[in-house]
Amino acid sequence: MEAKLFPAAAAAFAFLLSAPLAAQWLTIKTPGIPRTPDGKPSLSAPAPRTADGKLDLSGIWRGPMNSPYLRNIAADLKPGDIQPWAQSLYQQHVFNLGADSPRAHCLPDPPPFYHLAGIARIVQTPALTVIINEGVSNSGITRTIHTDGRALPEDPNPTWLGYSVGRWEGDTLVVTSNGFNDRTWLDFAGHPHSEALRTIERFHRRDLGHMDFEMTLEDPKAFTKPITFKADKTLVADTELLETICEYERPAVHLVGTGAFRLTPEILAKYAGTYEIAPGREVEVTVDGGTLALQLGATGDTHTLVAQSETTFVSTGFGERVEFAKDSSGAVNGFTLTTGSGLGLGERPNSQQKAVRKSSPASAGR
């Protein structure tokens, strides 16, 4: 089966093509959870606890999907907060449109991705917690978190997922990880990291159906300050995870790279400004080095746009396409956004939105 681009769409596709038994498998009732009078899971019911009194994190959980950190883990950083080598490699990844990304080669996605999108099962035991991720474009990834009191290895052999140990601080499971190799990206735009990467994750199940999650990434070789983001997780009951097999010889169409077409900052500045998709729905276009940044006001989601011509730009990693329009005098007066996979946008694949330019800044760039 070809790799999935979006779990919900893949689930629907599998539902249509599977035998009735498979359909029943995807809609099996989760046993032992509180339910409302109409039979639906009571997500606001108290969180369950284990026999030793700790919060039980077990269940299938979905990430928020619309976090700006999914595309750009450095969304809150200033240019000076990224080490020069990391910024240079990031720009190289951006202009290559993800063709050299781990996802394009059936390798693990960015570590933060598994908390920001898709679904995963948590299995909790006293000495071990396992997180089984339903694969998206690559095969499913399983993490092991040791909660038996052991320390992190001092000189670990670098791995894709690193080594993880957990401890309880009250009702919060705190997971510390090290020993990552430097082959993963931290986001889909292409921010790299070094083998010095260390992560701290905090899991707190506040009731049956909701979990507060926070992740901090520390890598002084790549960034001058830690990166912290939060993500609300929601319990996904009455279903199961699907198998995913990645076919390396068939990469996604938008992960095939691009040529060396570049526009000068002066030309890019002509596209900067405020655009309106619909009343009350505005987007900002700014110049970011040799690229454009398109920020959706509703979600804060930011697209890094690479020029393929003087009016056509492509978003790195996901394949969204922006076609700018000009009036009879040659001034930019709007654009059409065509989504690629739709991941993180809340849009259907290949949908189009038109935007009209409202204003241009006094000066563009940053």
C-alpha positions as CSV (number, residue, x, y, z in Angstrom):
1,M,0.0,0.0,0.0
2,E,1.3,3.5,-0.8
3,A,2.3,5.7,2.1
4,K,-0.4,7.7,3.7
5,L,-0.3,11.5,3.6
6,F,-3.1,12.2,6.0
7,P,-4.4,9.8,8.7
8,A,-8.1,10.7,8.5
9,A,-8.2,10.5,4.7
10,A,-6.3,7.2,4.8
11,A,-8.7,5.8,7.3
12,A,-11.6,6.7,5.1
13,F,-9.9,5.2,2.1
14,A,-9.2,2.0,3.9
15,F,-12.8,1.9,5.1
16,L,-14.1,2.0,1.5
17,L,-11.8,-0.7,0.2
18,S,-11.8,-3.1,3.2
19,A,-14.1,-6.0,3.9
20,P,-16.8,-5.6,6.5
21,L,-14.6,-7.2,9.2
22,A,-12.0,-4.5,8.7
23,A,-14.6,-1.8,8.9
24,Q,-15.8,-3.3,12.2
25,W,-12.2,-3.3,13.4
26,L,-11.9,0.5,12.9
27,T,-15.2,1.1,14.8
28,I,-14.8,-1.3,17.7
29,K,-16.0,0.1,21.0
30,T,-13.2,0.9,23.5
31,P,-14.0,-1.1,26.6
32,G,-14.0,0.2,30.2
33,I,-14.4,4.0,29.6
34,P,-17.2,6.2,30.9
35,R,-19.9,7.1,28.3
36,T,-22.7,9.6,28.0
37,P,-26.4,8.5,27.8
38,D,-26.1,8.4,24.0
39,G,-23.2,6.0,24.2
40,K,-20.4,8.4,23.2
41,P,-17.2,8.5,25.2
42,S,-17.5,11.0,28.2
43,L,-14.3,12.9,27.4
44,S,-14.8,15.2,30.5
45,A,-15.0,12.3,32.9
46,P,-12.2,12.0,35.5
47,A,-8.8,10.7,34.3
48,P,-8.2,7.0,35.1
49,R,-5.4,6.0,37.5
50,T,-3.2,2.9,37.7
51,A,-3.2,0.5,40.7
52,D,-0.3,2.5,42.2
53,G,-2.2,5.7,42.1
54,K,-0.5,7.4,39.1
55,L,-2.4,8.9,36.2
56,D,-2.9,6.4,33.5
57,L,-1.9,7.9,30.1
58,S,-3.0,4.8,28.2
59,G,-5.1,5.3,25.1
60,I,-5.0,6.5,21.5
61,W,-4.3,10.3,21.3
62,R,-4.5,12.8,18.5
63,G,-2.3,15.9,18.1
64,P,-3.8,19.4,17.5
65,M,-2.9,19.3,13.7
66,N,-2.9,23.1,13.3
67,S,0.2,24.1,15.3
68,P,2.6,26.6,13.6
69,Y,5.5,24.5,15.0
70,L,4.6,21.6,12.7
71,R,6.1,23.5,9.7
72,N,8.5,25.8,11.5
73,I,9.9,24.7,14.9
74,A,11.7,28.1,15.1
75,A,8.5,30.1,14.7
76,D,9.3,32.0,18.0
77,L,13.0,32.5,17.3
78,K,14.8,35.5,15.9
79,P,17.4,35.0,13.1
80,G,20.2,35.5,15.7
81,D,18.9,32.6,17.8
82,I,20.0,30.1,15.1
83,Q,23.6,29.2,14.7
84,P,25.0,30.2,11.3
85,W,25.7,26.6,10.1
86,A,22.2,25.6,11.1
87,Q,20.6,28.6,9.3
88,S,22.7,27.9,6.2
89,L,21.7,24.2,6.1
90,Y,18.0,25.2,6.8
91,Q,18.1,27.5,3.7
92,Q,19.6,24.7,1.6
93,H,16.7,22.4,2.7
94,V,14.1,25.1,1.9
95,F,15.3,25.7,-1.6
96,N,15.4,22.0,-2.3
97,L,11.7,21.7,-1.4
98,G,12.1,18.7,0.9
99,A,13.7,16.4,-1.7
100,D,16.5,15.6,0.8
101,S,14.1,15.3,3.8
102,P,14.0,12.1,5.8
103,R,10.3,11.8,4.8
104,A,11.2,11.6,1.1
105,H,13.4,8.6,1.9
106,C,10.9,6.7,4.2
107,L,12.9,7.7,7.3
108,P,11.4,9.0,10.6
109,D,9.6,12.3,10.7
110,P,10.7,15.2,12.9
111,P,10.4,14.2,16.6
112,P,7.9,17.1,17.4
113,F,5.7,15.9,14.5
114,Y,4.5,12.9,16.4
115,H,3.0,15.1,19.1
116,L,1.6,17.8,16.7
117,A,-0.2,15.7,14.1
118,G,-1.5,12.2,13.5
119,I,-2.5,9.7,16.2
120,A,-0.5,7.4,18.6
121,R,-1.2,4.8,21.2
122,I,0.3,5.1,24.7
123,V,0.7,1.8,26.6
124,Q,1.7,2.4,30.2
125,T,3.2,-0.1,32.6
126,P,5.1,0.5,35.9
127,A,8.6,0.2,34.5
128,L,7.9,1.0,30.8
129,T,5.8,3.3,28.7
130,V,5.5,2.7,25.0
131,I,4.3,5.1,22.3
132,I,3.2,3.5,19.1
133,N,2.7,6.1,16.3
134,E,0.4,5.5,13.4
135,G,2.7,6.2,10.4
136,V,1.8,9.0,8.0
137,S,4.1,9.0,5.1
138,N,6.6,6.6,6.5
139,S,6.2,3.4,8.6
140,G,4.8,3.6,12.1
141,I,7.4,4.5,14.7
142,T,7.5,3.0,18.2
143,R,9.2,4.7,21.2
144,T,10.3,3.1,24.5
145,I,10.3,5.2,27.6
146,H,12.0,3.6,30.6
147,T,10.4,4.5,34.0
148,D,12.3,2.0,36.2
149,G,14.7,4.6,37.6
150,R,17.6,4.2,35.2
151,A,19.6,7.2,34.1
152,L,20.2,8.3,30.5
153,P,23.3,6.9,28.9
154,E,26.3,9.2,29.2
155,D,27.9,8.2,25.8
156,P,24.9,6.9,23.8
157,N,25.1,5.3,20.4
158,P,23.1,7.9,18.3
159,T,19.7,6.6,17.1
160,W,16.7,8.1,15.3
161,L,14.5,8.3,18.3
162,G,17.1,8.7,21.0
163,Y,17.0,7.2,24.5
164,S,14.2,8.1,26.9
165,V,13.7,7.9,30.6
166,G,10.7,9.1,32.5
167,R,9.9,10.1,36.1
168,W,6.7,11.3,37.7
169,E,6.4,14.8,39.1
170,G,3.1,14.7,40.9
171,D,0.5,13.9,38.2
172,T,2.9,14.8,35.3
173,L,5.1,12.3,33.5
174,V,8.4,14.0,32.6
175,V,10.4,12.3,29.9
176,T,14.0,13.3,29.1
177,S,15.7,12.0,25.9
178,N,19.2,12.2,24.5
179,G,21.3,10.2,22.0
180,F,19.7,11.4,18.8
181,N,21.5,11.2,15.5
182,D,21.7,14.3,13.4
183,R,19.8,12.9,10.4
184,T,16.3,13.9,11.5
185,W,14.8,17.4,10.9
186,L,13.0,19.3,13.6
187,D,10.3,20.4,11.2
188,F,9.1,20.1,7.7
189,A,10.8,23.3,6.5
190,G,14.1,21.7,7.3
191,H,15.6,23.1,10.5
192,P,18.5,20.7,11.5
193,H,19.9,19.7,14.8
194,S,23.1,18.2,16.1
195,E,23.8,15.1,18.1
196,A,23.8,17.3,21.2
197,L,20.0,17.5,21.0
198,R,18.2,16.9,24.3
199,T,14.4,16.9,24.7
200,I,12.1,17.2,27.7
201,E,8.5,16.2,27.4
202,R,5.7,16.7,29.9
203,F,2.5,14.6,29.8
204,H,-0.5,15.5,32.0
205,R,-3.9,13.9,31.5
206,R,-6.3,16.4,32.9
207,D,-9.4,14.3,32.4
208,L,-10.5,11.2,30.4
209,G,-10.3,12.8,27.0
210,H,-7.7,15.6,27.2
211,M,-4.0,15.7,27.8
212,D,-1.7,18.7,28.2
213,F,1.6,18.2,26.5
214,E,4.7,20.4,26.5
215,M,8.1,19.8,24.8
216,T,11.4,21.6,25.2
217,L,14.2,21.1,22.7
218,E,17.8,22.0,23.8
219,D,20.6,22.0,21.3
220,P,23.3,24.7,22.0
221,K,25.2,23.6,18.9
222,A,22.3,24.6,16.6
223,F,20.3,27.2,18.7
224,T,21.4,29.8,21.2
225,K,18.2,29.2,23.3
226,P,15.8,26.4,24.1
227,I,12.6,25.9,22.0
228,T,9.4,25.1,23.9
229,F,6.0,24.5,22.5
230,K,2.7,23.1,23.9
231,A,0.1,20.8,22.2
232,D,-3.3,19.7,23.5
233,K,-3.9,16.1,22.8
234,T,-7.4,14.6,22.5
235,L,-8.4,10.9,23.2
236,V,-9.5,9.0,20.1
237,A,-11.8,6.3,21.3
238,D,-13.6,3.5,19.5
239,T,-11.0,3.0,16.8
240,E,-7.6,1.3,16.2
241,L,-4.3,2.3,14.6
242,L,-3.7,1.4,10.9
243,E,-0.6,-0.2,9.5
244,T,1.5,2.0,7.2
245,I,4.2,0.8,4.8
246,C,6.4,3.4,3.1
247,E,7.4,2.8,-0.5
248,Y,10.7,4.5,-0.9
249,E,10.7,4.4,-4.7
250,R,7.5,6.4,-4.9
251,P,8.2,9.7,-3.1
252,A,5.5,12.3,-2.8
253,V,5.2,14.5,-5.9
254,H,6.1,17.7,-4.0
255,L,9.3,16.2,-2.6
256,V,11.3,16.0,-5.8
257,G,13.4,19.2,-5.4
258,T,13.6,22.3,-7.5
259,G,16.0,24.2,-9.7
260,A,18.2,27.1,-8.7
261,F,15.6,29.8,-9.6
262,R,16.1,32.8,-7.2
263,L,14.5,36.2,-6.9
264,T,16.3,39.3,-5.5
265,P,15.0,40.8,-2.2
266,E,13.8,43.8,-4.2
267,I,11.5,41.7,-6.4
268,L,10.3,39.7,-3.4
269,A,9.4,42.9,-1.6
270,K,6.8,43.6,-4.3
271,Y,4.7,40.7,-2.9
272,A,4.9,41.6,0.8
273,G,1.7,42.9,2.4
274,T,-1.7,42.1,3.8
275,Y,-4.1,40.0,1.8
276,E,-7.7,39.1,2.5
277,I,-9.1,35.6,1.8
278,A,-12.6,36.4,3.1
279,P,-14.0,39.1,5.4
280,G,-12.1,38.8,8.7
281,R,-9.6,36.2,7.3
282,E,-6.3,37.9,6.5
283,V,-2.9,36.6,5.7
284,E,0.5,38.4,5.9
285,V,3.2,37.9,3.3
286,T,6.7,39.0,4.4
287,V,10.2,38.6,2.9
288,D,12.4,36.2,4.8
289,G,15.9,36.2,3.3
290,G,15.6,34.7,-0.2
291,T,12.1,33.4,0.4
292,L,8.6,34.6,1.2
293,A,6.7,33.8,4.4
294,L,2.9,33.5,4.3
295,Q,1.2,33.5,7.7
296,L,-2.4,32.5,8.1
297,G,-4.0,34.8,10.7
298,A,-6.5,32.2,11.9
299,T,-4.0,29.5,12.9
300,G,-0.7,31.3,12.9
301,D,0.5,28.6,10.5
302,T,3.4,29.9,8.4
303,H,4.3,28.7,4.9
304,T,7.9,29.2,3.7
305,L,7.5,29.9,0.0
306,V,10.2,29.3,-2.6
307,A,10.0,30.9,-6.0
308,Q,9.7,28.8,-9.1
309,S,9.1,31.8,-11.4
310,E,8.4,35.5,-10.8
311,T,4.8,34.8,-9.8
312,T,4.7,31.1,-8.8
313,F,5.9,30.0,-5.3
314,V,5.8,26.6,-3.7
315,S,5.6,25.8,0.1
316,T,8.4,23.6,1.3
317,G,7.6,20.1,2.6
318,F,3.8,20.0,1.8
319,G,3.5,21.3,-1.8
320,E,1.1,24.2,-1.4
321,R,1.3,26.5,-4.4
322,V,0.8,30.2,-4.5
323,E,0.1,32.0,-7.8
324,F,0.4,35.8,-7.5
325,A,-1.7,38.0,-9.8
326,K,-1.0,41.4,-11.2
327,D,-3.1,44.3,-12.5
328,S,-2.7,46.0,-15.8
329,S,0.0,48.3,-14.4
330,G,2.0,45.3,-13.2
331,A,1.3,45.7,-9.5
332,V,0.6,42.6,-7.4
333,N,-3.1,42.6,-6.4
334,G,-3.8,39.1,-5.1
335,F,-2.9,35.4,-5.2
336,T,-4.5,31.9,-5.4
337,L,-3.4,29.4,-2.8
338,T,-3.7,25.7,-3.8
339,T,-3.2,23.3,-1.0
340,G,-1.0,20.2,-1.3
341,S,-1.5,17.5,1.3
342,G,-3.6,19.9,3.5
343,L,-1.7,18.7,6.6
344,G,-1.8,21.3,9.3
345,L,-4.1,23.6,7.3
346,G,-7.5,22.1,8.0
347,E,-8.1,22.2,4.3
348,R,-9.0,19.4,1.9
349,P,-6.3,18.3,-0.5
350,N,-6.0,20.4,-3.7
351,S,-8.5,23.0,-2.6
352,Q,-8.1,26.6,-3.7
353,Q,-8.5,29.9,-2.0
354,K,-8.2,33.3,-3.6
355,A,-6.9,36.4,-1.7
356,V,-7.1,40.1,-2.5
357,R,-4.3,42.4,-1.6
358,K,-5.3,45.0,1.0
359,S,-2.1,46.9,1.7
360,S,1.7,46.7,1.4
361,P,4.2,47.5,4.1
362,A,6.3,50.6,4.2
363,S,9.3,48.3,4.1
364,A,9.4,44.5,3.7
365,G,11.9,42.0,5.0
366,R,13.4,41.2,8.3
